[in-house]
Amino acid sequence: MSTEDRVDSIQRAQNFDDLHDAMQGFLEEAEGRYPALAQAATLKACIGGSAFAQAVGELKQYQSLTGETYPDVHRVVEAAAAKHAQLSGTNT
């Protein structure tokens, strides 16, 4: 799935099940595009556990450690964090 399609799917989510469905397969796609992410255990755990706001911070920290950037991953995780906050009734 393209980054744009995934972000659109996230933004259309009406509930947590929809958000989960929108994120289905994301980690595998991200690792396929950016193999170094296979080493980002904490980031992957956050995404897998739907802790998207925490995942944003973990991604930033991982980027600092590696000196790499993962713009597609950042866009998707930011969108998921914002949607999760909206569905929860909180602000990020």
N, C-alpha and C positions, 0 to 999 in steps of 0.2 A: 504494500500500500504506500502511496506517496505521502510525503509529509503533509502536503496541503489537504489530501483526502482524510488523513488521520485527524488533523486539527479540526477540519469541518465536522467529522463524526463526533469528536469530543464536544465541540460547541453545540451540537444538536442534541446531546444527551439530556434526557428528561429526568433521569433518576440514576442511582448508583449502578444498577444493572446495566443500563445503557453505557455508562462511562466505562465499566469493566469490559463490555463488549467492544467498545471503541479502542481500548488499549490492548485487546487480545492480539498476541503475536508481535507486539512492539519490541520487546527485549530481544527476541531472535533477529528481527529486522535490524535493530540498532547495532547488535554485535556483528551482523553480516556486513554492514556498511562501515563500522568502526571496530575492527577486531580488538583493539586495546581495551574496549569496554568489558571484555570478558574478565578482566582483572579487577573490575570495580564492584566488589562484592557488596559493599554497603549500599551503593547506589542501586544495584539490582534488587537488593532486598527491599529497599524503600519503594521502588516502582512495583515490584511484585506484591507488596503488601498494601498498595494504594496509599502510601504515605507520600503523596506527590509534592507537598510543600517542603517536606524534609528532603526529598529527592532533588529539588532545585538547588538547595544548599550543598548537598553531596556532590552534585554534578559540578558546581563551581569549584569546590575544593579539589575534585579529581582533575579538573582542567588545570588548576594551579600546579598540582603535583606533576602532571605529565607535560605541561607546556603545549598541549594540544587543545583544539576546540572541536566541539561537536554541535554545530548550529542546528541541525535537524532534530537532534535529541533534545536540545535546550527548548526549541519551539514547542515540541510535543509535551514535554514535562511541564513547562510553564502553563500551557493550555489546560492540561489535566489538573494541575494545582488550582488554577482559577475556577474551573468547573466544579471541582470537588468542594472548594470553599463556598461557591454559590449554592450548590445542592445542600450543603451543611448549614447554610444560613450564616456563614462567617466571612470575614474579609481576609485576604492574604496581604 
